[in-house]
Amino acid sequence: MRSLLAVLVAIPSVALAQLPDPAKGNVTSEPVAGNVHMLTGVGGNIGVSVGPDGLLIVDDQFEVLAPKINKAIDKLSKAKISYVLNTHYHFDHTGGNGVFGREGRIVAQREVRTRLVAGVDMGPMGKIPPAKKEALPVITYDTGMSLYFNGEEIRLTHLPAGHTDGDSMVYFVGSNVLHMGDHFFVGAFPFIDLNGGGSVEGYLANVEKVLATLPQGVKIIPGHGPLAGRAELESFVAAIRESVSLVRARRDAGKTLAQVKAEGLPEKFKPWGAGFINQDTWLETVFTSLEKGAKKVSAPTP
């Protein structure tokens, strides 16, 4: 099993000492609302629907954590896991697919399956091989779909070209709980996978749209960080919007990436770079994504 470092190896500026070892992680559970609970361990937060139809989980972290995840789920219900929903392909969200996919049917956006089938080249750390058959989604969709489970509609919506090219958010309609996957890092700059079809401008457009349509009183399970609500998402969107705007203005003024990094961000953004993605990494991600976007716009039509 590869560590979380393998997931983020493409980001050279990450503060490596802050990346925990999944094997040493603990898994804890807390109720969210209605049928839904949240499991926190190492990697992406897990959503769990518990009810008369059995169990449904959203994401499954790392394979090495599967016994601890199962132990935490057993305290909620000893029923069978019927469905495993993947918010995107990253290993800290799908690493347990090979275990939980033997019990439940894996559901994900089409590009998640495509990337898991192909495997992922992680540069100097080597390649993550193609996923085993039991770790692959068996139900896929393009723009979205709904499951009806445990007495409520569970709505999956594809968020294009944001964190990756295959992200989805999962809304438990009756419970009024939204799992945003890695389109939400509470109080921290996000990782945006530019090599996996992600885009900073797409990411910002996605989270702005989610915020604009957010149901009243909704509880939000983020990809990383504590349980949240509208206030935390508003703060996150504002930080992304302002920092992207600053980098865009500097780039448009002809400044280089080195100059953008040297100028940095206002002091108020310091806490936002204290997580996996530090300020320099975020500035580089934004600058690089804007450069890619500009090249696409200026490319000649064949």
Salt bridges, closest charged atoms under 4 A:
ASP59 OD2 - HIS93 ND1 2.84
GLU63 OE2 - LYS132 NZ 3.90
ASP92 OD2 - HIS93 NE2 3.62
ASP92 OD2 - HIS224 NE2 3.43
GLU134 OE2 - ARG102 NH1 3.92
ASP142 OD1 - ARG110 NE 2.73
GLU153 OE1 - ARG155 NH2 3.06
ASP165 OD2 - ARG115 NH2 2.81
ASP167 OD1 - HIS88 ND1 3.81
ASP182 OD2 - HIS88 NE2 3.36
ASP182 OD2 - HIS93 NE2 3.11
ASP182 OD2 - HIS163 NE2 3.29
ASP182 OD1 - HIS224 NE2 3.22
ASP193 OD2 - HIS90 NE2 2.76
GLU201 OE2 - ARG248 NH2 3.30
GLU208 OE2 - ARG241 NE 2.82
GLU234 OE2 - ARG230 NH1 3.87
GLU242 OE1 - LYS268 NZ 2.86
ASP252 OD1 - ARG251 NH1 3.48
GLU263 OE1 - ARG250 NE 3.13
GLU263 OE2 - LYS255 NZ 2.43
GLU284 OE1 - LYS261 NZ 2.92
GLU291 OE2 - ARG251 NE 2.66
